[in-house]
Amino acid sequence: MSKQNPNDAITQKFVLELNAVLAIENAGMERLHTRIQESRLDEIKQQLQQHLHESTDHQKRLQKIIQDMGGEPTQEKSGLPLPVYPDIIWNMMSNSMTKQEWELKRAEEDLIVENAEAVCYTMLIQKAKAGGDMFYDTLESLSLNLKDEQHMIDWINNNLPGMLTRLWPSMQTNHSKDNSNDQ
């Protein structure tokens, strides 16, 4: 990849956007570590570990692109696009959801994060294409990152029904126990 003129305003803006996505990847790595520890299902743990390795590659690719363009890769972490529930709803969820329900809620959040990352990569690819020769060298790396994100999205979508099927009986059992204890 050839070095871009770091003083070029368009290059600077593109590097800024690359760093914004890198900050999302940095935050995502932290979340993946937490998710691996808290997950109750082995296949989820395995998939999250695989995606953790892919995300490390994403960071390296983004860092290389940024450096090749004369920029400095960020170490910062952005906020992730997760729902923020009203306090009353959050309190009710926190006080009533079983471990199985939390597993499904976290998988739902995983899907939200992965879709957001895919959108970011899609937009970066479109901007790189619009830049023509200026950003052509970034397309392969950005496309590889997008492919990994899409693979994770597909995995979650394909496996959520099975997770629900496996977790539902214990969720029902726990709710039945809770209801009988209330009487």
Steps between C-alpha positions, in 0.01 A plus 500: 500500500647836405521782750241770454575864558408536870419867441232420245165593656317207342764255620485649850122458506525143378763421766268654759219270389734200503600590856134528597444142384823393672362650824187286452716191443702586813182519707366187334808305607432587862138394463597172332728411793211562740253305285733199480524493880128539564358276226337179618493313169819346362417568136452869579832510685674336205346738247582801716860380532521461122362850455747632758784370281338657194457830684871499585564469126255786437695722738831412334363568152354834605821599679705418189270697271509799735880489530544456123289812452724697736264489796533381858275206600286574802508297819170656609178304540168631384162437652327203344154537348315314772148580618472718808178409672294734715593449867167346592525241222868429573426447868214263421720308255789482746277374778303246301705356212650154536854413389349340191307817416819705544681265262239572234504874577880505461473312168248763387749771597777312315287517188445874544875564539598280206244666273629843600858395421387363163331831419821687585709277275243524219516880517882503511510275192258730317709804591820323395341417165385860459859610563611301199873434482558701816359231732496198268765321709268495803222303330637150552559542875169675558318234299661222704386669822149540363494133396588393856234728649239366259602144586444573870162661425397194299620265777296683764191512279531131414563391860257718698205267439701203630617699803142591577390137462776383737453774758120525496425189712725619784355851470151357540610285794657798676190713446275220625712475818485878544123501461452212746722678754279811472192310610 
